[in-house]
Amino acid sequence: MLDLGCGNGRVIDVLEKFNINYTGLDISANLIKNAQNKYPEKEFIVSDLLKTPFSDNEFDYVLSLATLHHIPSEGLRLAALTEINRILTPSGTVFATVWYFWDDPKFKKLIDEELSKQKAGQSNLDYGDFLKPWKDSTKDVLVKRYFHAWSRLEIKTLLEKTGFKNIRLNDNKEDKNNNLIITAQK
C-alpha cells in the first residue's frame, strides 16, 4: 500500500492490524522525518505525488486521505489521478477522502467570495479553488492555504477520464468534517 500525502504517518497504527507492506510518500521533508522517527521500520519517501519515483503497476492499494483537495488546477488534479492509476496494479484500488466543502456554510462563503473575485477578473484560481487563512492562536494569519472544493460529478468525471472503474462516492452523514470517501479500481 502506498499512502500518498502520508504526513507524519498518522494512519499507520490503524493499518497495522491488516499486516500490509506500507510505503508513505509526502512532499514535506519535515513530516517525513517525523514519520521516520516514529516508525523507523516503515519506508517513507519525500516526493511530489504528481510524479512519484515508482514503477508502473507497483501498488495494489493507494491511500490518499485529505490530500487531493490541496492540488491546484484541474490539469494538476488530472495529472495526480493519472499518476495514481499508473502506479496501481491491474485491478488495484484507490481509497481517497476529500473534504466536501459545499455543505459547510463557512467554506461555502469562502468559495462564493472567490467566485465573485473570478467574475470580476480579480483572481486567476480555477472554479472551486479558494484560499483559507491559517491562523495562529492569536488569530494572526500565518499563510493562506489552498483548497479545491471538489464536486461529486468532477471527481467521478476525472476518475473515469483517467481510466478508473467501479467508482464509489460515499459521504458519512455523521462525519462532522464532511469527508467524501472515494474508492475506485484501475
ABEGO torsion letter per residue (X at the ends): XBBBGAEAGAAAAAAAAAGBBBBBBBABAAAAAAAAAABAABBBBBBBAABBABBBGABABBBBBGAAAABBEAAAAAAAAAAAAAABBBGBBBBBBBBBAAABAAAAAAAAAAAAAAAAGABABBBGBBBBBBBBAAGBBABBBBBBBBBAAAAAAAAAAAGBBGBBBBBBAABAAGBBBBBBBX
